[in-house]
Amino acid sequence: MKNTIKQEFGITNSQYGVIQSTVSIVNTVLPVIGGIFVDAFGTVPGSIITTVLITSGNTLVAISTSSASLPMMIFGRILYGIGSGTVVIVQETILSQWFKGRSLAAVMALLLTVSRLASFMAQATVVPIANWTGWYGYGFWFSAFLCMISFFFNLVYIGLLRTVDMPSNGCQRQVKAIERKKSFRWHKLMYLPHSFWLIAAMEFLLGGSWGCFLHINSDAHAAATASTAQILPVLLMPFLGICLDKYGKRTWMMIGSGICMLVSLLLLDFTSMPPVVGMLIFSISLSLGPVGLVSSVPIILPLSLVGTGMGLIKSGTNIGASLFDITTGLIQDADPHKGYSGVILFFIVIAALAIVAGIVLCILDYSIYNRLLDRSAREAMRADDGDDDIEQSKLLNNNNNHQNPSQLKKLKANWFYGGLYIVLAATSWILFAKFILF
């Protein structure tokens, strides 16, 4: 739909990159706020607010197609971005509360599978809907309708949650964890481990580039080819989740994801092989990376920080997506032929950096964290000491000479990590404002 939107709205590649980046730009900061909100007030109010924002935003985007109003489309995309960035945190926090230590990777993989299936269906059907109806706007209205259905199902879930039977103390604790109001202390952020920030770095690089790369297609044939990258994740993610629970090896999956992305880009740019081959290998990266990365956060953080941790991860992903969307638009506009060679080279560099980050994470996991990320679910349950709160972890650290790698320690390096995060977020906003205001 890129060429259609450019033609209907009369915009350039860079301005189209701004439209794409509106979803990610608002989520450079808001997921952190959303994660803190979920940790403080629970997932029920969080799910209601996010689904309302998503539905409202997509409805405004659909309305904007009738008048070709670029400001309305951007505002709708911003509302959608606020909701979509936080709703993922709500979903993943709910799963972490219900399934921590019990098939967590498998259910995370199932969530990601449904997401990939929806992305595949959206990318593969938006152009046919436009061709069948004779107007490209009906594809956007169909998306808004699906959001309304999603909001209804969220209300059904909340209703079922309030009527669920609680035969065991464990179930009672899980329901209370979902519904209860808690407090949040900012000093908890100083206990984020090095491994968390390496995971955030890989999400910044890989997560930011996946979506950007898949949305730079310009016509129906390119969109159909790009949609093939959504096929294997639908098939592989549930299997990979089960394998993670049984065998572990999360860091290996992350490194494998970066390698697959690099190989696919090299095939697309430097060989004459059919593009669908490179996209299928790219889809392996889309399968390995999200399962390994997302399922790692509840492993290294206590439940009292999972929402905030997920928010920081999602925020980093969207900082990367925002920067990459605008950067690739600039690279393409600077190309005399408006081609994609420079864009592919840019993503090759990103993939190589992700591989390096994965290797460093693997080394740290084995040397400092006693294979915490590479444990199977059974090994993790045997090693779990039940620390779900930072304060309890602090107490145990002070009174136990035999340090458990899963217990968190205060790190001064978090000032540096946090400062780098702020710089990248500010850069993305500056670039975004440059193209909106000037």
C-alpha positions as CSV (number, residue, x, y, z in Angstrom):
1,M,0.0,0.0,0.0
2,K,3.0,2.3,0.1
3,N,2.7,3.6,-3.4
4,T,-1.1,4.0,-3.1
5,I,-0.8,6.0,0.1
6,K,2.0,8.2,-1.3
7,Q,-0.2,8.9,-4.4
8,E,-3.4,9.5,-2.5
9,F,-1.8,11.8,0.1
10,G,0.8,13.3,-2.2
11,I,3.8,12.6,0.1
12,T,7.4,11.5,-0.3
13,N,9.2,8.4,0.9
14,S,10.5,10.3,3.9
15,Q,7.0,11.4,4.8
16,Y,5.7,7.9,4.4
17,G,8.5,6.9,6.8
18,V,7.1,9.4,9.3
19,I,3.6,7.8,9.0
20,Q,5.2,4.4,9.7
21,S,7.2,5.8,12.6
22,T,4.3,7.5,14.3
23,V,3.4,4.1,15.8
24,S,6.9,3.6,17.0
25,I,7.7,7.2,18.0
26,V,5.1,7.4,20.7
27,N,6.3,4.0,22.0
28,T,9.8,5.2,22.5
29,V,8.7,6.3,26.0
30,L,5.1,5.3,26.8
31,P,5.7,1.5,27.1
32,V,7.9,2.3,30.1
33,I,5.1,4.3,31.7
34,G,2.7,1.6,30.7
35,G,4.8,-1.1,32.3
36,I,5.1,0.9,35.5
37,F,1.3,1.4,35.4
38,V,0.7,-2.3,35.0
39,D,3.1,-3.1,37.9
40,A,1.4,-0.5,40.1
41,F,-2.3,-1.0,39.2
42,G,-2.6,-4.4,37.6
43,T,-3.5,-5.6,34.1
44,V,-7.3,-5.1,34.1
45,P,-7.4,-1.3,33.9
46,G,-4.4,-1.5,31.6
47,S,-6.2,-3.8,29.1
48,I,-9.3,-1.5,29.0
49,I,-7.3,1.7,28.3
50,T,-5.1,0.1,25.7
51,T,-7.9,-1.5,23.7
52,V,-9.9,1.7,23.7
53,L,-6.9,3.6,22.3
54,I,-6.2,1.0,19.6
55,T,-9.8,1.0,18.5
56,S,-10.1,4.8,18.4
57,G,-6.8,5.2,16.6
58,N,-7.6,2.7,13.8
59,T,-11.0,4.3,13.4
60,L,-9.4,7.7,12.8
61,V,-7.0,6.2,10.3
62,A,-9.9,4.7,8.4
63,I,-11.7,8.1,8.4
64,S,-8.6,9.9,7.2
65,T,-8.6,7.8,4.0
66,S,-11.8,9.4,2.9
67,S,-10.4,13.0,3.1
68,A,-6.7,12.2,2.4
69,S,-6.0,14.1,5.7
70,L,-2.4,13.4,6.6
71,P,-2.7,15.1,10.1
72,M,-5.7,12.9,11.0
73,M,-3.9,9.7,9.8
74,I,-0.8,10.6,11.9
75,F,-2.9,11.4,15.0
76,G,-4.8,8.1,14.5
77,R,-1.6,6.2,14.2
78,I,-0.3,7.9,17.3
79,L,-3.3,6.8,19.3
80,Y,-3.0,3.3,17.9
81,G,0.7,3.3,18.7
82,I,0.1,4.3,22.4
83,G,-2.4,1.5,22.8
84,S,-0.6,-1.2,20.7
85,G,2.7,-0.7,22.5
86,T,1.2,-1.1,26.0
87,V,-1.3,-3.9,25.2
88,V,1.6,-6.2,24.4
89,I,3.0,-5.5,27.9
90,V,-0.4,-6.2,29.4
91,Q,-0.6,-9.5,27.5
92,E,2.9,-10.7,28.4
93,T,2.6,-9.7,32.0
94,I,-0.7,-11.7,32.3
95,L,1.1,-14.7,30.9
96,S,4.1,-14.2,33.2
97,Q,1.7,-14.1,36.2
98,W,-0.2,-17.3,35.2
99,F,2.5,-19.4,33.7
100,K,5.9,-18.4,35.4
101,G,7.8,-21.7,35.8
102,R,5.1,-23.7,33.9
103,S,5.4,-23.7,30.1
104,L,6.0,-19.9,30.0
105,A,8.0,-20.0,26.8
106,A,5.3,-22.2,25.1
107,V,2.5,-19.8,25.9
108,M,4.6,-16.7,25.0
109,A,5.3,-18.4,21.6
110,L,1.6,-19.1,21.1
111,L,0.9,-15.3,21.7
112,L,3.6,-14.4,19.2
113,T,2.3,-17.0,16.7
114,V,-1.2,-15.4,16.8
115,S,0.4,-12.0,16.3
116,R,2.5,-13.2,13.4
117,L,-0.6,-14.9,11.9
118,A,-2.5,-11.6,12.1
119,S,0.4,-9.7,10.5
120,F,0.6,-12.2,7.7
121,M,-3.1,-12.0,7.0
122,A,-3.1,-8.2,7.1
123,Q,-0.1,-7.9,4.8
124,A,-1.4,-10.5,2.4
125,T,-5.0,-9.3,2.2
126,V,-4.9,-5.4,2.4
127,V,-4.1,-5.1,-1.3
128,P,-6.7,-7.7,-2.5
129,I,-9.4,-6.0,-0.3
130,A,-8.6,-2.7,-2.1
131,N,-8.7,-4.4,-5.5
132,W,-11.9,-6.3,-4.8
133,T,-13.8,-3.3,-3.4
134,G,-12.3,-0.7,-5.7
135,W,-11.1,1.5,-2.9
136,Y,-8.0,1.2,-0.7
137,G,-9.8,2.7,2.3
138,Y,-11.9,-0.4,2.9
139,G,-8.8,-2.3,4.1
140,F,-8.4,0.3,6.8
141,W,-12.0,0.1,7.8
142,F,-11.8,-3.7,8.1
143,S,-8.8,-3.3,10.4
144,A,-10.9,-0.9,12.6
145,F,-13.7,-3.4,12.7
146,L,-11.4,-6.1,14.0
147,C,-10.2,-3.8,16.7
148,M,-13.8,-3.3,17.9
149,I,-14.1,-7.1,18.1
150,S,-10.9,-7.3,20.1
151,F,-12.2,-4.7,22.6
152,F,-15.3,-6.9,23.1
153,F,-13.3,-10.0,23.8
154,N,-11.2,-8.0,26.3
155,L,-14.4,-7.2,28.2
156,V,-15.3,-10.9,28.1
157,Y,-11.9,-11.9,29.6
158,I,-12.3,-9.4,32.4
159,G,-15.8,-10.8,33.2
160,L,-14.5,-14.3,33.2
161,L,-11.5,-13.3,35.5
162,R,-13.9,-12.1,38.1
163,T,-15.9,-15.3,38.1
164,V,-13.0,-17.8,38.0
165,D,-12.9,-20.5,40.7
166,M,-9.8,-20.4,42.9
167,P,-9.4,-23.9,44.3
168,S,-5.8,-23.5,45.2
169,N,-3.7,-20.9,47.0
170,G,-1.5,-20.6,43.9
171,C,-4.5,-19.7,41.8
172,Q,-5.6,-17.2,44.3
173,R,-2.2,-15.5,44.3
174,Q,-2.2,-15.3,40.5
175,V,-5.7,-13.7,40.3
176,K,-4.7,-11.2,43.1
177,A,-1.5,-10.4,41.3
178,I,-3.5,-9.6,38.1
179,E,-6.1,-7.4,39.8
180,R,-4.3,-5.8,42.8
181,K,-3.0,-2.3,43.2
182,K,0.7,-2.1,44.2
183,S,3.2,0.6,44.7
184,F,6.2,1.3,42.5
185,R,9.6,2.4,43.7
186,W,11.9,4.1,41.2
187,H,15.0,2.7,42.8
188,K,14.0,-0.8,41.5
189,L,15.3,0.3,38.1
190,M,18.9,0.3,39.5
191,Y,18.6,-3.5,40.0
192,L,18.2,-4.3,36.3
193,P,21.1,-6.7,35.4
194,H,23.5,-6.4,32.5
195,S,21.8,-9.3,30.7
196,F,18.5,-7.4,30.6
197,W,20.2,-4.5,28.8
198,L,21.8,-6.8,26.3
199,I,18.4,-8.3,25.6
200,A,17.1,-4.7,25.2
201,A,19.9,-4.0,22.8
202,M,19.1,-7.0,20.6
203,E,15.4,-6.0,20.6
204,F,16.5,-2.5,19.6
205,L,18.5,-3.9,16.7
206,L,16.4,-6.9,15.6
207,G,12.9,-5.8,16.7
208,G,13.4,-2.4,15.3
209,S,14.6,-3.7,11.9
210,W,12.1,-6.5,11.3
211,G,9.0,-4.5,10.9
212,C,10.8,-1.7,9.1
213,F,12.2,-4.1,6.6
214,L,8.9,-5.8,6.0
215,H,7.0,-2.5,5.4
216,I,9.3,-0.9,2.8
217,N,7.7,-2.8,-0.1
218,S,6.2,-0.6,-2.8
219,D,3.7,-2.8,-4.8
220,A,1.4,-5.7,-4.5
221,H,4.0,-8.3,-5.7
222,A,6.6,-7.0,-3.2
223,A,4.0,-7.1,-0.4
224,A,3.0,-10.7,-1.3
225,T,6.7,-11.7,-1.3
226,A,7.3,-9.9,2.1
227,S,4.2,-11.6,3.5
228,T,6.0,-15.0,3.1
229,A,8.2,-14.0,6.0
230,Q,5.2,-14.4,8.2
231,I,4.6,-18.0,7.2
232,L,7.3,-19.9,9.1
233,P,6.8,-18.0,12.4
234,V,3.2,-19.2,12.5
235,L,4.4,-22.8,12.1
236,L,7.7,-22.7,14.1
237,M,7.0,-20.5,17.1
238,P,4.8,-23.0,19.1
239,F,7.4,-25.7,18.5
240,L,10.3,-23.4,19.5
241,G,8.4,-22.4,22.7
242,I,8.1,-26.1,23.7
243,C,11.7,-26.7,22.9
244,L,12.7,-23.7,25.1
245,D,10.8,-25.1,28.0
246,K,12.3,-28.5,27.6
247,Y,15.9,-27.7,26.6
248,G,16.5,-24.0,27.2
249,K,19.2,-22.4,25.0
250,R,17.6,-18.9,24.7
251,T,20.9,-17.2,23.9
252,W,21.5,-19.6,21.1
253,M,18.2,-18.7,19.6
254,M,19.0,-15.0,19.8
255,I,22.3,-15.5,18.0
256,G,20.6,-17.7,15.4
257,S,18.1,-15.1,14.8
258,G,20.7,-12.5,14.0
259,I,22.6,-14.9,11.7
260,C,19.5,-15.8,9.8
261,M,18.6,-12.2,9.2
262,L,22.2,-11.5,8.0
263,V,22.1,-14.5,5.6
264,S,18.7,-13.5,4.2
265,L,19.9,-9.9,3.5
266,L,23.1,-11.2,1.8
267,L,21.0,-13.5,-0.4
268,L,18.6,-10.7,-1.3
269,D,21.3,-8.2,-2.3
270,F,24.2,-10.2,-3.6
271,T,22.7,-13.2,-5.3
272,S,20.2,-13.8,-8.1
273,M,18.2,-16.3,-6.1
274,P,14.4,-15.8,-6.0
275,P,13.6,-13.2,-3.3
276,V,11.2,-15.7,-1.7
277,V,14.2,-17.8,-0.6
278,G,15.7,-14.9,1.2
279,M,12.4,-14.0,2.8
280,L,11.9,-17.5,4.1
281,I,15.3,-17.4,5.8
282,F,14.3,-14.0,7.1
283,S,11.2,-15.6,8.6
284,I,13.4,-18.0,10.5
285,S,14.9,-14.9,12.2
286,L,11.4,-13.8,12.9
287,S,10.7,-17.1,14.6
288,L,13.9,-17.5,16.7
289,G,14.3,-14.0,17.9
290,P,11.0,-13.0,19.5
291,V,10.6,-16.4,21.3
292,G,14.0,-16.2,22.8
293,L,14.0,-12.5,23.6
294,V,10.5,-12.1,25.0
295,S,10.5,-15.3,27.1
296,S,13.9,-14.2,28.7
297,V,12.5,-11.2,30.5
298,P,10.4,-13.0,33.1
299,I,13.4,-15.4,33.7
300,I,15.8,-12.7,34.7
301,L,13.4,-10.3,36.5
302,P,11.1,-10.8,39.5
303,L,7.3,-10.4,38.9
304,S,7.4,-7.0,40.5
305,L,9.5,-5.7,37.6
306,V,8.2,-7.8,34.7
307,G,5.8,-5.1,33.5
308,T,8.5,-2.4,33.7
309,G,11.0,-4.6,32.1
310,M,8.7,-5.5,29.2
311,G,8.0,-1.8,28.8
312,L,11.6,-0.9,28.5
313,I,12.1,-3.7,26.0
314,K,9.1,-2.6,23.9
315,S,10.3,1.0,24.2
316,G,13.7,0.1,22.9
317,T,12.2,-1.8,20.0
318,N,10.2,1.2,19.0
319,I,13.1,3.6,19.3
320,G,14.9,1.3,16.8
321,A,11.9,1.1,14.6
322,S,11.4,4.9,14.6
323,L,15.0,5.6,13.8
324,F,15.2,2.9,11.2
325,D,11.9,3.9,9.5
326,I,13.1,7.5,9.0
327,T,16.7,6.5,8.2
328,T,15.7,4.1,5.5
329,G,13.4,6.7,4.0
330,L,16.3,9.2,3.9
331,I,18.6,6.6,2.4
332,Q,16.1,5.7,-0.3
333,D,15.3,9.4,-1.1
334,A,19.1,10.0,-1.4
335,D,19.4,7.2,-4.0
336,P,19.2,8.7,-7.6
337,H,17.2,5.6,-8.6
338,K,15.1,5.5,-5.4
339,G,16.3,1.9,-5.0
340,Y,16.8,-0.4,-2.0
341,S,20.6,-1.3,-2.3
342,G,21.6,1.3,0.4
343,V,18.7,0.2,2.6
344,I,19.8,-3.5,2.4
345,L,23.4,-2.5,3.3
346,F,22.1,-0.6,6.3
347,F,20.2,-3.6,7.6
348,I,23.2,-5.9,7.0
349,V,25.2,-3.7,9.5
350,I,22.3,-3.9,12.0
351,A,22.2,-7.7,11.7
352,A,25.9,-7.9,12.3
353,L,25.7,-5.8,15.4
354,A,22.8,-7.9,16.8
355,I,25.0,-11.1,16.4
356,V,27.8,-9.4,18.3
357,A,25.4,-8.5,21.1
358,G,24.1,-12.0,21.2
359,I,27.5,-13.5,21.6
360,V,28.4,-11.1,24.4
361,L,25.1,-12.1,26.2
362,C,25.9,-15.8,25.8
363,I,29.4,-15.3,27.3
364,L,28.0,-13.3,30.3
365,D,25.2,-15.8,30.8
366,Y,27.7,-18.7,31.2
367,S,30.4,-16.7,33.1
368,I,28.3,-14.5,35.5
369,Y,24.7,-15.8,35.6
370,N,25.3,-19.5,35.8
371,R,23.4,-20.3,32.5
372,L,20.3,-18.6,33.8
373,L,18.9,-17.9,30.3
374,D,19.9,-21.2,28.9
375,R,18.2,-23.3,31.5
376,S,15.2,-25.5,30.7
377,A,11.9,-24.9,32.6
378,R,12.6,-27.9,34.9
379,E,16.0,-26.6,35.7
380,A,14.7,-23.1,36.4
381,M,12.0,-24.5,38.7
382,R,14.6,-26.4,40.7
383,A,16.8,-23.3,41.0
384,D,14.0,-20.9,41.7
385,D,14.1,-19.5,45.2
386,G,10.7,-17.8,44.9
387,D,12.0,-14.2,45.0
388,D,9.3,-12.2,43.3
389,D,10.2,-8.9,44.8
390,I,13.2,-6.6,44.7
391,E,13.1,-5.9,48.5
392,Q,13.1,-9.6,49.3
393,S,16.0,-10.1,46.9
394,K,18.0,-7.3,48.6
395,L,17.5,-8.9,52.0
396,L,18.6,-12.3,50.8
397,N,21.6,-10.8,49.0
398,N,22.7,-9.1,52.3
399,N,22.3,-12.3,54.4
400,N,23.5,-15.0,52.0
401,N,27.2,-15.4,51.2
402,H,26.5,-17.9,48.4
403,Q,25.1,-15.5,45.7
404,N,22.3,-16.9,43.6
405,P,22.7,-15.5,40.0
406,S,18.9,-15.0,39.8
407,Q,19.0,-12.5,42.7
408,L,19.5,-9.0,41.5
409,K,22.2,-6.5,42.7
410,K,22.2,-2.8,42.5
411,L,24.3,-1.7,39.5
412,K,25.8,1.8,38.9
413,A,26.1,0.9,35.2
414,N,22.3,1.4,35.0
415,W,22.9,5.1,35.0
416,F,24.9,4.7,31.8
417,Y,22.3,2.4,30.2
418,G,19.5,4.7,31.2
419,G,21.4,7.7,29.8
420,L,22.0,5.9,26.5
421,Y,18.3,5.0,26.3
422,I,17.3,8.7,26.8
423,V,19.7,9.9,24.1
424,L,18.4,7.4,21.6
425,A,14.8,8.3,22.5
426,A,15.5,12.0,22.1
427,T,17.2,11.4,18.8
428,S,14.1,9.6,17.4
429,W,11.9,12.4,18.6
430,I,14.1,15.1,17.0
431,L,14.1,13.3,13.7
432,F,10.4,12.8,13.8
433,A,9.8,16.5,14.7
434,K,12.1,17.6,11.8
435,F,9.9,15.9,9.2
436,I,6.6,16.9,10.9
437,L,7.3,20.6,11.4
438,F,9.8,21.3,8.6
